[in-house]
Amino acid sequence: MKTAWYSILIILSLATGASAQQTVFVVRHAERADTVAGAAPMMAADPELSEAGRARAESLATVLKDAKVVAIFTTEFKRTQATAAPLAKALGVQVTTISTSEPAKLLQAVKGAGGNVLVVGHSNTVPAIVKDLGVAAPVTVGDAEYDNLFVVTMGATPSALRLHYR
């Protein structure tokens, strides 16, 4: 429990620090309904979130509710939108959907948001998003990893901090 509170304090201090640097929170969508623990995903075309995924989405909203998020970006898939929905509802922020095939449009929207943002992607897009934001150190997201929270601090040399949330 202490670890979760320390993580929250780190996020809030990064997001509300004295500098006016933008913070971009990047996560993979929460657990898919077509994924069974210990088995390969069945790969439905556009699955909903599982019960565990819905709980994780609520947890993300709890973690980021005070991070001064002004914009939320998701892909066209239900699982990314459902992951972002609890935070969007809590903040009264409209979710913007940008296709996975338009990474340049996403980058432009994030940089033009005028404040802290949440981006919800996929295991194969999160590393590219973090890289496109200017972070030099490569990141990876495994197929079974749903708890990564990348905190990207923009600036002359963007940096990323990897946290985990439950």
C-alpha positions as CSV (number, residue, x, y, z in Angstrom):
1,M,0.0,0.0,0.0
2,K,2.9,2.4,0.8
3,T,4.3,1.8,-2.7
4,A,1.0,2.9,-4.3
5,W,1.0,6.1,-2.3
6,Y,4.6,6.8,-3.1
7,S,3.8,6.3,-6.8
8,I,0.8,8.7,-6.5
9,L,3.0,11.3,-4.8
10,I,5.6,11.0,-7.5
11,I,3.0,11.4,-10.3
12,L,1.5,14.4,-8.6
13,S,4.8,16.1,-8.0
14,L,5.8,15.6,-11.6
15,A,2.5,16.8,-12.9
16,T,2.2,19.8,-10.7
17,G,5.8,20.9,-10.3
18,A,7.0,24.5,-10.4
19,S,7.9,24.2,-14.1
20,A,5.3,24.5,-16.8
21,Q,6.4,21.4,-18.6
22,Q,3.8,19.2,-20.0
23,T,3.4,15.7,-18.6
24,V,2.1,12.9,-20.8
25,F,0.8,9.8,-19.1
26,V,1.0,6.8,-21.5
27,V,-0.6,3.5,-20.7
28,R,-1.6,0.3,-22.5
29,H,-5.3,-0.5,-22.4
30,A,-6.5,-2.6,-19.4
31,E,-7.1,-6.4,-19.6
32,R,-9.1,-7.6,-22.5
33,A,-12.2,-9.7,-22.1
34,D,-10.9,-12.3,-24.5
35,T,-7.7,-12.9,-22.5
36,V,-7.6,-15.8,-20.1
37,A,-4.8,-15.9,-17.5
38,G,-2.0,-18.3,-18.6
39,A,-3.4,-18.7,-22.2
40,A,-2.7,-16.9,-25.4
41,P,-5.3,-14.2,-26.3
42,M,-8.1,-15.3,-28.5
43,M,-7.7,-12.1,-30.4
44,A,-11.3,-11.0,-31.0
45,A,-11.5,-8.1,-33.4
46,D,-12.5,-5.5,-30.9
47,P,-13.0,-7.0,-27.4
48,E,-14.5,-5.2,-24.4
49,L,-12.5,-5.1,-21.1
50,S,-12.7,-8.0,-18.7
51,E,-13.8,-7.5,-15.1
52,A,-10.1,-7.1,-14.1
53,G,-9.7,-4.6,-16.9
54,R,-12.6,-2.5,-15.7
55,A,-11.2,-2.6,-12.2
56,R,-7.8,-1.5,-13.6
57,A,-9.5,1.4,-15.5
58,E,-11.1,2.6,-12.3
59,S,-7.7,2.4,-10.6
60,L,-6.1,4.5,-13.3
61,A,-8.8,7.1,-12.8
62,T,-8.0,7.1,-9.0
63,V,-4.3,7.5,-9.7
64,L,-4.6,10.3,-12.2
65,K,-7.6,12.2,-10.9
66,D,-5.5,15.0,-9.4
67,A,-2.8,15.1,-12.1
68,K,-4.4,18.0,-13.9
69,V,-5.1,16.0,-17.1
70,V,-6.7,18.3,-19.6
71,A,-7.0,15.9,-22.6
72,I,-7.4,12.2,-23.1
73,F,-6.5,10.4,-26.3
74,T,-7.4,6.8,-27.2
75,T,-7.4,4.6,-30.3
76,E,-10.4,3.6,-32.2
77,F,-10.7,0.3,-30.2
78,K,-13.3,-0.3,-27.4
79,R,-10.6,-1.4,-24.9
80,T,-8.6,1.8,-25.1
81,Q,-11.8,3.9,-24.8
82,A,-13.1,1.8,-21.9
83,T,-9.7,2.2,-20.1
84,A,-9.9,6.0,-20.4
85,A,-13.7,6.3,-19.6
86,P,-13.6,6.4,-15.8
87,L,-11.0,9.2,-15.8
88,A,-12.8,11.1,-18.5
89,K,-16.0,10.9,-16.5
90,A,-14.4,11.9,-13.3
91,L,-12.7,15.0,-14.9
92,G,-15.5,15.9,-17.3
93,V,-13.0,15.7,-20.2
94,Q,-14.0,14.6,-23.7
95,V,-12.0,11.6,-25.0
96,T,-10.4,12.2,-28.4
97,T,-10.1,9.2,-30.6
98,I,-7.2,9.0,-33.0
99,S,-6.5,6.0,-35.3
100,T,-3.5,3.8,-34.6
101,S,-2.6,4.5,-38.2
102,E,-2.1,8.2,-37.5
103,P,0.8,8.5,-35.1
104,A,1.8,12.0,-36.4
105,K,-1.7,13.3,-35.7
106,L,-1.6,11.9,-32.2
107,L,1.8,13.6,-31.5
108,Q,0.5,16.9,-32.8
109,A,-2.6,16.6,-30.7
110,V,-0.7,15.8,-27.5
111,K,1.8,18.7,-28.0
112,G,-1.1,21.0,-28.8
113,A,-3.2,20.1,-25.8
114,G,-1.9,22.8,-23.6
115,G,-1.4,20.8,-20.5
116,N,-1.1,17.3,-19.0
117,V,-2.6,14.5,-21.1
118,L,-3.4,10.7,-20.9
119,V,-2.7,8.6,-24.0
120,V,-4.1,5.0,-24.0
121,G,-2.6,2.7,-26.6
122,H,-1.6,-0.9,-27.1
123,S,1.4,-3.1,-26.3
124,N,2.7,-2.5,-29.8
125,T,2.0,1.3,-29.9
126,V,3.1,2.5,-26.4
127,P,6.8,2.1,-27.1
128,A,6.5,4.1,-30.3
129,I,4.4,6.8,-28.6
130,V,7.0,7.2,-25.9
131,K,9.8,7.3,-28.5
132,D,7.8,9.8,-30.7
133,L,7.5,12.1,-27.6
134,G,11.3,12.3,-27.7
135,V,12.4,9.8,-25.0
136,A,15.7,8.4,-26.1
137,A,15.7,5.2,-23.9
138,P,13.6,2.5,-25.5
139,V,10.7,1.0,-23.6
140,T,9.0,-2.3,-24.1
141,V,5.6,-3.6,-23.1
142,G,5.0,-7.4,-23.0
143,D,1.8,-9.0,-24.2
144,A,0.8,-9.9,-20.6
145,E,1.7,-6.4,-19.1
146,Y,-1.2,-4.2,-18.3
147,D,0.1,-2.2,-15.3
148,N,2.7,0.1,-16.9
149,L,2.2,3.8,-16.4
150,F,4.8,5.8,-18.3
151,V,5.2,9.3,-17.1
152,V,6.8,11.4,-19.8
153,T,8.0,14.8,-18.8
154,M,8.3,17.0,-21.9
155,G,11.0,19.6,-22.3
156,A,14.3,20.2,-24.1
157,T,15.2,16.5,-23.3
158,P,12.0,14.5,-22.6
159,S,12.3,11.8,-20.0
160,A,10.2,8.9,-19.0
161,L,9.5,7.3,-15.6
162,R,7.9,3.8,-15.6
163,L,5.5,3.2,-12.7
164,H,3.1,0.3,-12.1
165,Y,-0.5,0.6,-11.0
166,R,-3.0,-2.1,-9.9
